[in-house]
Amino acid sequence: MAELIIYVRDNCIESGKAFDIASLVRRLTTDVDLKIVNLDRSAKSTDGGESEPQSSFQGPIYVLDGKVIQLGNPDPEELLIFLKSFQKKHQN
């Protein structure tokens, strides 16, 4: 299962859209472990997992299996296509 982490910031206007995209990914994909991490909050992410240290980057930042795939919000349809292609390529 692929892990997608979306890093957001409180002061980033685009982070709100990232939550909408995350909701869409959760509804339309079953093989993605999706986490949202707020870089401005405590050491806990919004889903209870560990967060990364604070960063000077503005969010959102999309990281798939440890690799940055997008700075800023992607087109939701393109992200879904990318995730499905990634999953097919990395199936065991």
Backbone as a ProteinNet text record, in pm:
[ID]
protein_1_A
[PRIMARY]
MAELIIYVRDNCIESGKAFDIASLVRRLTTDVDLKIVNLDRSAKSTDGGESEPQSSFQGPIYVLDGKVIQLGNPDPEELLIFLKSFQKKHQN
[TERTIARY]
84.7	0	89.2	59.8	135.8	96.5	193.4	166.8	176.6	68	64.1	48.5	145.4	138.4	124.1	26	6.6	40.5	144.5	185.7	114.1	52	-22.1	29.3	-9.9	26	-100.4	-106.3	-220.8	-235.5	-123.2	-127.3	-125.1	-146.8	-145	-287.7	-325.7	-462.5	-492.9	-391.9	-412	-429.2	-395.9	-408	-552.8	-647	-788.1	-826.3	-775.7	-803.3	-739.4	-625.6	-559	-649.2	-726.1	-819.8	-928.7	-974.1	-1073.6	-1015.6	-891	-825.7	-806.2	-766.4	-748.5	-879.3	-987.9	-1119.1	-1153	-1124.6	-1148.4	-1062.8	-935.4	-845.6	-897.1	-940.3	-992.3	-1117.4	-1202.9	-1326.5	-1301.5	-1203	-1188.1	-1072.5	-991.5	-883.4	-887.9	-853.4	-853.9	-713.7	-618.4	-483.4	-383.3	-432.8	-344.5	-365.7	-256.6	-258.8	-232.4	-336.3	-327	-320.7	-223.7	-209.2	-198.4	-253.1	-237.5	-159.9	-51.2	33.8	37.3	1.9	6.4	142	222	356.3	357.5	244.3	237.4	186.2	149.2	90.9	194.6	150.5	241	300	368	435.5	339.3	211.7	113.4	46.9	22.4	-48.6	-198.1	-276.3	-421	-483	-410.1	-464.5	-400	-322.1	-262.6	-122.9	-72.2	63.4	167.9	291.5	400.7	412	449.6	467.9	616.1	645.8	782.1	813.6	940.3	975.3	922.2	906.6	857.9	951.1	895.6	968.8	942.9	1033.2	1010.7	926.2	896.4	813.4	668.2	601.4	457.3	396	281.1	213.1	125	58.6	72.6	189.1	240.6	346.6	297.3	300.5	253.4	373.6	378.5	490.1	433.3	480.5	435	550.5	532.1	635.1	771.8	770.4	894.9	952.4	885.9	937.5	837.7	888.9	802.6	754.3	621.8	565.5	499.4	473.6	405.5	426.6	468	469.3	348.1	258.1	131	30.1	-93.2	-200.2	-195.1	-203.2	-211.6	-355.6	-372.4	-505.8	-556.1	-672.9	-720.7	-728.7	-775.9	-786.6	-649.1	-553.8	-418.3	-355	-380.9	-328.3	-385	-514.8	-576.1	-518.3	-498.2	-437.9	-296.1	-220.6	-83.4	-80.5	-169.4	-172.5	-207.3	-304.5	-341.4	-226.7	-157.7	-43.2	69.6	94.8	197.7	166.4	40.5	0.7	18.8	-19.9	-4.3	143.6	226.3	368.3	437.6	385.5	450.7	374.7	282.9	211.9	306.7	290	374.3	305.6
-117.7	0	124	215.2	340	433.6	510.8	609.5	749.5	823.4	961.7	1051.9	1141	1238.5	1376	1450.5	1587.6	1678.4	1758.8	1853.3	1986.2	2038.8	2164.4	2262.4	2388.6	2494.5	2571.8	2620.7	2701.5	2828.5	2892	3022.1	3013.9	2894.9	2876.8	2864.4	2956.1	2957.8	2833.6	2775.4	2656.9	2528.2	2531.4	2409.8	2363.8	2455.8	2417.8	2330.4	2364.7	2284.4	2146.6	2138.4	2010.1	1912.4	1963.7	1877.7	1824.4	1908.4	1863.3	1754.6	1773.5	1673.9	1544.4	1555.2	1435.5	1358.9	1430	1366.3	1289.9	1349.9	1285.7	1159.7	1168.4	1052.3	940.2	974.5	871.9	804.2	881.7	825.3	737.1	774.5	708.7	609.9	599.4	500.2	419.9	294.7	208.9	164.6	180.5	129.9	239.9	349	458.6	487.3	480.5	519	669.4	747.6	893	955.8	1044.2	1118	1266.4	1347	1492.2	1537.5	1609.6	1656.7	1808.8	1871.7	2016.8	2056.6	2126.1	2164.2	2272.2	2336.4	2442.1	2393	2269.3	2216.4	2138.5	2075.3	1997.6	1880.2	1794.4	1680.4	1571.4	1598.1	1499.9	1552.2	1462.7	1500.1	1498.6	1541.5	1546.9	1408.7	1304.3	1169.6	1093.4	1162	1099	1045.2	1047.1	998.3	1103.4	1066.7	1160.2	1259.9	1381.1	1482	1506.9	1576.6	1618.5	1745	1775.6	1900.8	2019.8	2132.3	2251.4	2287	2345.6	2375.6	2518.6	2573.2	2707.2	2703.4	2583.6	2571.3	2603.5	2661.4	2675.7	2546.2	2513	2392.7	2427.5	2334.7	2192.9	2130.9	2024.3	1945.6	1800.7	1737.5	1599.8	1506.6	1407.2	1312.7	1171.6	1099.8	963	867.7	779.6	681.6	747.3	860.9	928.1	1022	1037.2	1124.8	1236.8	1358.8	1472.8	1456.9	1458.5	1447.1	1577.1	1667.7	1791	1898.2	2015.8	2133.5	2216.2	2237.3	2301.2	2194.8	2237.5	2141.8	2097.9	1967	1917.5	1924.7	1906.9	1887.4	1754.2	1752.2	1628.8	1509.6	1530.3	1419.1	1365.4	1455.8	1412.2	1336.8	1379.1	1309	1167.3	1152.6	1019.5	928.9	982.2	904.7	863.7	957.4	929.4	820.2	829.2	730.6	591.7	584.3	454.6	395.1	480.6	434.8	388.2	461.9	426	290.7	271.9	146.2	27.8	43.5	-64.8	-99.9	3.2	-16	-83.9	-61.5	-110.8	-224.2	-288	-401.6	-518.4	-589.5	-708.1	-831.8
0	0	0	-88.3	-97.2	16.8	63.9	169	108.9	117.7	71.5	192.9	212.2	320.4	257.1	306.2	260.9	378	360.3	463.8	439	542.8	532.4	638	623.4	718.8	754	876.8	920.2	838.1	803.7	738	585.5	532.1	387	335.3	249.7	196.9	113.4	51.4	-32.6	47.9	175.6	256.3	270.2	268	272.3	154.4	36.9	-82.4	-69.7	0.2	18.4	94.9	190.4	263.4	170	77.7	-20.6	-110.6	-154.3	-239.3	-161.3	-34.9	48.6	62	80.2	91.1	-37	-150.8	-279.7	-294.4	-258.2	-266.9	-177.6	-57.3	34.9	-20	-87.8	-143.2	-264.8	-345.7	-475.8	-485.8	-381.2	-382.9	-253.9	-265.4	-146.3	-108.3	-196.6	-173.2	-137.9	-80.4	-41.1	106.9	182.3	323.2	326.5	346.8	336.8	475.4	492.6	617.9	586	673.9	663.3	786.2	763.2	871.4	867.2	977.5	987.5	1045.5	966.1	1007.5	1115.7	1139.5	1240.2	1374.9	1383.7	1507.3	1586.1	1691.1	1776.9	1701.1	1771.3	1710	1665.4	1665.8	1618.6	1492.2	1398.9	1276.9	1304.3	1205.9	1223	1234.5	1194.9	1208.2	1324.1	1408.8	1526	1504.4	1381	1354.5	1387.4	1369.4	1396.4	1282	1312.9	1209.2	1188.1	1081.8	1052.5	1132.1	1148.4	1215	1136.6	1204	1134.4	1020.2	919.1	797.3	755	674.8	621.8	495.3	443.3	324.6	357.2	260.9	270.5	219.3	268.4	222.5	105.3	52.2	80.6	3.9	62	0.5	-0.5	-115.9	-132	-141.5	-52.3	-47	-59.4	-159.6	-183.3	-158.2	-63.1	-25.1	-4.9	65.6	102.6	-1.1	-115.7	-221.2	-249.4	-256.3	-288.5	-431.5	-447.7	-583	-627.3	-531.7	-569.2	-462.6	-504.9	-419	-459.2	-367.7	-400.9	-439	-457.5	-489	-634.8	-656.9	-793.7	-843.4	-971.6	-1025.8	-968.9	-904.5	-840.5	-935.2	-1056.6	-1152	-1189.6	-1210.3	-1244	-1128.3	-1005.9	-889.6	-882.2	-903.5	-900.2	-1008.5	-1127.6	-1236.5	-1199	-1142.8	-1101.1	-994.2	-894.5	-787.1	-839.3	-930.5	-987.8	-1069.3	-1145	-1222.8	-1131.1	-1024.1	-926.9	-863.5	-827.2	-763.8	-857.5	-983.6	-1080.3	-1099.6	-1104.4	-1127.1	-1008.1	-887.2	-766.7	-697.3	-767.1	-709	-693	-585.4	-561	-609.7
[MASK]
++++++++++++++++++++++++++++++++++++++++++++++++++++++++++++++++++++++++++++++++++++++++++++

